[in-house]
Amino acid sequence: ALAGMLEPGCCVPVVGRGGVGKTAVAARLAADRPGPVWWVDLAELQSGAEVTPAVAGRVGVRTLGGDPRDGLLAALRGTRGLLVLDNCEHVLGAVAELVEALLAHGADVAVLATSRERLGGSAERAFPLPPLQLPGHGPTPATIADAAAGSPAVAFFVERAFAADPGLVWDAAAIHDVTELVIELDGLPLAIELAAGRSGAIGFAELRDRLSGHLDLIRSGASRLPARHRTLTATLDWSYRLLSTAEREVFRGLAVFAGWFDLAAVDAVLGPDASVIVPGLVERSLLTRRADGGGTSRYRMLVTVRAFATGVTDERERRRLEAAHGGWALGLAQRAASGLEGPDERHWAELLEAPLPDLTAAFGNALAADDTDLAAALVGSLHRWGDYRVRPDVLGWAERLLSRRREGWPPGVYLAAATHAWMQGNPRDGLELAELAVRAARERGLLLLEGRGHEAAGDLWLGLGELDAAGDAYGRAERAATASGHAFDALLAADGVLLALAWSGAPVAAQVRRVLDALPAVPNPTARSLSLYCVGEAWAGSDPPAAIDLLTEAVGIADGVGCTLVVSVATTALMAVVSRSGAYGENDLARLTSTVQALVAAGNRNLLVTLLRNLPRLLDARGQHAAALELLAALEATAGQRPSWGDEAEALRAVEASARAVLDPDAVRAARQRGSARSLTEAADEAVRSLTGPDGSPQSPA
């Protein structure tokens, strides 16, 4: 592509950050180029005044007191050669002026420049050089050959590591570590080359884990490399020293962002003058830019650049930046917590998803600074988002807070911890935390949060099969929400009351009507999908076709806003109804597979156990009796505090009886042994394979 751009009379700057391979690409192109090539390395020049004499000397033009440009023009006019100007960034103005003058007055050469930013001339056609392609998402390849074939970054690491130490062992652990390492290095060729060169002395995993705080851990003593390329710190320092004082300050400040950020975030954290400097840092290849779906520009510091910027920030400045960043993160979380309950839920959910690395960093910084008030406020603001998006990783922050000695945590911390316990399948632990949330809210006069504590208790009692206790807790939650004038919470609590009634076999018609009548006052997608799910559960036994329609609609609405919680429970209920009728199809099995995989990825043991307990019936109906027994045995071994009860327990006993009636005792014993040896995740993977086959396509019943 670059060769095709290099026509006589034009200038093509190859632009990219230090270490991305600009010089290497230029050298390869120059070696393959027919005709004369003049290579001028400008790295050691001290000022722009030295540029023209350096170029003239390399071309062979003698300057005897006259203007060297005249001699250069005479030498280059009519010559179809290639002039390479390497490392232009520190003498950019002089290079741009010289090239502009030469091409404007008829020089016939093609000019190839390498620089960390564009020259700025009118005749240039810039060629941005990206890092090497990183591994894609998905499982780690089984062999190093597959890993290298799938990613140039991995291939380059392997090539250089093998050259440094041919005896390296490339087992599964090494492949995994190298894959993560090249991602940590952002695919930067110089960084990969330096890291690979240390592979014989430092293990891949240790190199990866220690990298961000120790850039000089990867270094080279090779004399073929210029001094500025022998460590990553030296490479980045070359760019840093070219910045103005104001640019350096903003550059250091931007290192406080852990992920992608927009200019509004820059203004909030660094002040309104900082965003003006951001585009210049992009042009100097110190920031990466992308445009989101709405046309807003977002920026990110690559990991290695951020590590360098952090290293040149003193402790006082760092604390100031982290405090400002924490205040911005909390404001974002609080606004989103309110927005998630309205009609624009999807917008607010996505608004939180993008800066999640920064929210995580803000929480960690607050803990490190012992600012538990900020950390607790972040946890409380993200509770509902973490619940509905099934994020035990975020909800688990509450556990880290509670491990610290402090009296009187805000109710939001206990709520998040209770929900985390529910997700992990520890309902007894969660009930204690929900009670603490109720007490903390009552002491502070926070009636709405007191109701949310009761709602959390209702969820936990429901999982234990204590339906009267669940109904009572949901009733308390509904009364508190109604008294607070909060229709959203009142509807969610009414949904819980309906579930408790439906699962206990009590009459549900009146409660169904209450839920459906309350829906119009709460124009929120998750609230609607959750209510439709609960009504579908209530009608599952009496009107299966209507239940299937409601549950299908609930899944569609929830999926549209990324509400993993409702997608999971509604899919579970839907599969229970269709498996009893045998009316499942390809789409149902595909939805089931994706839901199982999402719950495994999220780490929600509670919902995963609930979903998997509906699959033995489906396997039994398809004649896959051994697979059904394996799953039953795995669930018995891994369910922990999460008991099976009611219709579910009865159905599972029927599946076991059906399998024992078909299989001989040895086959039953072998199936149960295989299943009981599996973890919950392994059991989920095996169940999906049994239903869909190794290629993910639906399997025909046995």
Disulfide bonds with the S-S distance in Angstrom:
none
